[in-house]
Amino acid sequence: MRFQLPRKPGRRLTPTVLTAAAVAGVVTFSLVASAPAGNAAARPSSAYAVSAEGQVPIAKTPYAESPDGKRQTATALELPKNPLISVRAGTATAGNDSASVELFDIVIGPDLLSQVKLPPELQQQCASLPKTGAADLPLPDLALPDLGLPLPKLTTKDLPVKNLPDLCNLLLNPPKSLLGIDSLNVWCSGDQGGVDLGSLTLLGQKLKLPSTKQGATLPAAPLATITVNSQGKHSDGAFTITGLTINLGGAETINLASATCAKPATKPKPKPLPQPVNPAPAQVATPPSAPVPTPVKTHQPVTG
């Protein structure tokens, strides 16, 4: 069941150098069936909307868990304050051998390009672009500002553009985010699950989404990897499906919409009710049998 919440004004989050690192990211969509994860202890069914590990850690939010098989639901209208990711609404639900997640209006890397200043050489080239033939101009190889991360030094050739006009347009009219997703729904039941991914926008341009049942690769550079529909079974019999996993060059990993279905919770067997001890049936007095009649010999007059 989907819900619609009134749109609340988006929070402007101050970007950090970490979000800018994703500018030069490669974006790879792939279907991944991961190897079984070793875990001897049985886990309950659970679900969460967003989590992140790295320089900007985010706990699983919202998070629902069902240790006894009863349906549990958690909802969040915003994430804890952070500069990396925001959502308008998220709901996580977990029950007996089932789980699901609904996410709306996900924004990763808000205003990330607005902090990148054009190098003077590039600014001059952008200002003097010819009216015709500009699409054939090659990309200049100019260093971008230091992002303050243990990553390779980035240049303009690391950005996902094809030519100089594209580069100028990207930096002079920066998009509002690195990645925007209007909706993401994930569900599992037993050892099966599915992903419903809505419209996705990368650096201001809508992408034609690959099927979540098939792998696809989008050309870009080597700092961000996006995995779609990652599934895996655990040694305790549980099954996990994650809608999107975004790895920003090893500095940050973001998981969006993850559901885990554990084995059905064991229901307690009803205790048998004590049976009452029935007394021996009472003896019912019966009347004595009637005597057998004795035949009597007699003579009857004959008439006629």
C-alpha positions in Angstrom: 0.0 0.0 0.0 1.4 3.3 -1.0 0.8 6.5 0.9 0.9 10.1 -0.1 2.1 12.7 2.3 1.8 16.5 1.8 5.0 17.8 0.3 6.9 19.8 2.9 9.4 22.4 1.9 12.8 20.8 1.2 15.5 21.5 3.6 18.6 23.1 2.1 21.5 21.2 3.5 25.0 22.7 3.4 27.1 20.4 1.1 30.5 19.2 2.2 33.5 18.3 0.1 32.4 14.7 0.4 29.3 15.3 -1.7 31.4 17.1 -4.3 33.5 14.0 -4.6 30.6 12.2 -6.3 30.7 14.7 -9.2 33.2 12.6 -11.0 31.6 9.4 -10.2 31.0 6.5 -12.4 27.5 5.2 -12.3 27.1 1.5 -12.8 23.7 -0.3 -12.6 23.9 -4.0 -12.1 21.9 -6.9 -10.7 23.8 -8.6 -8.0 23.0 -11.9 -6.3 25.4 -11.9 -3.4 26.9 -15.0 -1.8 25.4 -16.3 1.4 26.4 -14.2 4.4 27.6 -16.3 7.3 25.6 -15.7 10.4 24.9 -18.5 12.8 22.4 -16.6 14.9 18.9 -16.4 13.5 17.8 -12.8 12.7 14.3 -11.4 12.8 12.5 -9.9 9.8 13.4 -6.2 9.5 13.5 -3.2 7.1 15.0 0.2 6.9 14.8 3.1 4.5 18.3 4.8 4.6 21.7 4.0 6.1 25.2 5.2 5.3 28.7 4.3 6.4 31.9 6.4 6.0 32.7 10.0 6.7 29.1 10.9 7.1 27.5 7.9 8.9 23.7 7.6 9.1 22.0 5.0 11.3 19.2 2.9 9.8 16.3 5.3 9.5 13.5 4.6 9.8 13.9 1.1 11.1 11.3 -1.6 11.8 12.0 -5.1 13.3 9.6 -8.0 14.1 11.2 -10.5 16.5 7.9 -12.2 17.2 6.3 -12.1 13.8 3.9 -9.3 14.7 3.7 -6.5 12.1 5.8 -3.5 13.0 5.9 -0.1 11.1 8.3 2.9 11.4 7.9 6.2 9.5 10.2 9.2 9.2 9.5 12.5 7.5 13.1 13.5 7.4 16.5 12.1 8.1 18.9 13.2 10.9 20.6 16.4 9.9 23.4 15.6 7.5 24.9 17.2 4.3 24.8 14.1 2.1 21.2 12.9 1.6 17.6 13.9 2.3 14.2 12.3 1.7 10.7 13.6 2.0 9.2 10.5 3.6 10.1 6.9 4.3 8.2 4.0 5.8 9.6 0.6 6.8 7.4 -2.4 7.7 8.4 -5.8 9.0 6.2 -8.8 9.8 6.1 -12.6 9.9 8.4 -13.7 7.0 7.8 -10.4 5.2 9.1 -6.8 5.0 8.8 -3.7 2.8 10.1 -0.2 2.4 8.6 2.9 0.7 10.8 6.0 0.0 9.8 9.3 -1.7 11.9 12.2 -3.0 15.4 11.1 -2.4 18.2 13.6 -3.0 21.9 12.7 -2.8 24.6 15.4 -2.9 22.4 18.5 -2.8 23.9 21.5 -4.5 27.2 19.7 -5.0 28.4 21.5 -8.1 27.5 25.0 -6.8 30.7 25.0 -4.7 33.0 24.2 -7.7 34.6 27.4 -9.0 35.5 27.5 -12.7 39.3 27.7 -13.2 40.2 31.0 -15.0 41.3 29.1 -18.1 38.1 27.2 -18.4 36.0 30.3 -17.7 37.7 32.1 -20.6 37.1 29.1 -22.9 33.4 28.9 -22.0 33.0 32.7 -22.6 34.5 32.4 -26.1 32.6 29.4 -27.4 31.8 29.7 -31.1 28.2 29.6 -32.2 28.8 26.7 -34.6 31.0 23.7 -34.3 31.4 24.0 -30.6 30.2 20.4 -30.1 33.4 19.2 -31.7 35.6 21.0 -29.2 37.4 18.5 -26.9 37.3 18.6 -23.2 40.2 20.6 -21.6 42.2 18.7 -19.0 42.1 21.2 -16.1 42.5 20.4 -12.4 39.4 20.9 -10.3 39.7 22.3 -6.7 41.1 20.0 -4.0 38.1 18.1 -2.5 39.9 17.4 0.7 39.5 13.6 0.4 42.0 10.8 0.0 41.0 10.4 -3.7 42.9 10.9 -6.9 43.2 14.5 -8.1 40.2 15.3 -10.3 40.3 17.1 -13.6 37.6 18.3 -15.9 37.9 15.1 -17.9 36.6 13.2 -14.9 33.2 14.8 -15.2 30.4 12.9 -17.1 30.3 15.2 -20.1 31.2 14.6 -23.8 32.5 18.0 -25.0 33.4 21.5 -24.0 29.9 23.0 -24.4 28.5 20.2 -22.1 31.1 21.0 -19.5 30.5 24.7 -19.6 26.7 24.2 -19.2 27.2 21.7 -16.3 29.5 24.1 -14.3 27.7 27.4 -15.2 24.2 25.9 -14.5 24.9 23.4 -11.8 22.0 20.9 -11.1 20.4 20.8 -7.7 21.9 17.4 -6.8 24.1 14.6 -8.0 21.3 12.1 -7.9 17.5 12.4 -7.5 15.0 9.6 -7.2 11.2 10.3 -7.0 10.3 7.0 -5.4 11.8 3.6 -4.4 9.8 0.7 -3.1 11.3 -2.7 -2.0 9.5 -5.8 -0.7 10.3 -9.4 0.3 8.2 -12.4 1.2 10.0 -15.5 2.1 13.0 -15.9 -0.1 11.7 -13.7 -2.9 11.5 -9.9 -3.4 11.3 -7.1 -5.9 12.2 -3.4 -6.5 10.1 -0.7 -8.0 12.3 2.3 -9.0 10.7 5.5 -10.1 12.2 8.3 -12.2 15.9 8.9 -11.6 17.8 12.1 -12.4 21.6 12.2 -12.6 23.2 15.6 -12.7 20.0 17.2 -13.9 19.3 14.7 -16.7 16.7 11.9 -16.5 18.0 8.5 -17.2 16.4 5.6 -19.0 16.3 3.1 -16.2 17.5 -0.4 -16.8 15.2 -3.3 -15.8 15.8 -4.3 -12.2 16.0 -7.9 -13.4 18.9 -7.3 -15.8 22.3 -5.7 -15.4 23.2 -2.5 -17.3 26.2 -0.2 -17.2 26.2 3.6 -17.8 29.5 5.1 -19.0 31.2 7.5 -16.5 34.4 7.7 -14.4 35.6 5.6 -11.5 34.5 7.2 -8.2 30.9 6.1 -7.6 29.2 2.8 -8.2 25.4 2.3 -7.9 24.1 -1.3 -7.5 20.4 -2.0 -8.1 18.4 -4.8 -6.7 21.1 -6.6 -4.6 19.8 -9.9 -3.2 21.3 -12.5 -0.9 20.5 -15.4 1.3 21.9 -15.9 4.8 23.1 -19.0 6.5 20.2 -18.8 9.0 17.7 -18.9 6.2 16.9 -15.2 6.0 16.7 -13.3 2.7 17.7 -9.7 2.2 17.0 -7.4 -0.8 18.4 -3.8 -1.1 17.0 -1.4 -3.7 20.1 0.8 -4.2 23.6 0.8 -2.9 25.7 3.8 -3.8 29.5 3.6 -3.2 31.3 7.0 -3.4 34.8 6.0 -4.2 35.2 3.9 -1.0 34.8 7.1 1.1 31.0 6.6 1.7 28.5 3.8 1.1 24.8 4.6 1.1 22.0 1.9 1.2 18.5 2.8 0.2 15.5 0.7 0.9 16.6 -2.7 2.4 14.2 -5.5 3.5 15.1 -8.7 5.3 12.7 -11.7 5.5 13.5 -14.2 8.2 12.1 -17.6 8.7 8.5 -17.5 10.0 8.4 -16.9 13.7 7.6 -20.1 15.7 4.1 -20.0 17.1 3.7 -21.6 20.5 1.8 -24.8 20.5 -1.4 -24.6 22.4 -1.4 -26.6 25.7 -4.0 -29.4 25.8 -6.8 -28.7 28.3 -7.0 -31.1 31.2 -9.7 -33.7 30.7 -12.2 -34.1 33.6 -12.3 -37.6 35.2 -15.8 -39.0 34.6 -17.2 -41.1 37.5 -18.5 -44.6 36.8 -22.1 -44.5 35.4 -24.8 -44.9 38.1 -26.6 -48.3 38.2 -30.2 -47.8 37.0 -32.8 -50.1 38.6 -34.7 -52.1 36.0 -38.2 -53.6 36.7 -38.3 -57.5 36.9 -39.2 -59.4 33.8 -42.9 -60.3 33.4 -43.7 -64.1 34.0 -44.2 -66.3 31.0 -48.0 -66.8 30.6 -49.3 -70.4 31.2 -51.7 -71.7 28.5 -55.2 -72.6 29.8 -57.2 -75.5 28.2 -60.9 -74.7 27.7 -63.8 -75.5 25.4 -65.8 -73.0 23.4 -69.4 -73.8 22.1 -69.6 -74.3 18.4 -72.4 -72.3 16.6 -73.8 -72.4 13.2 
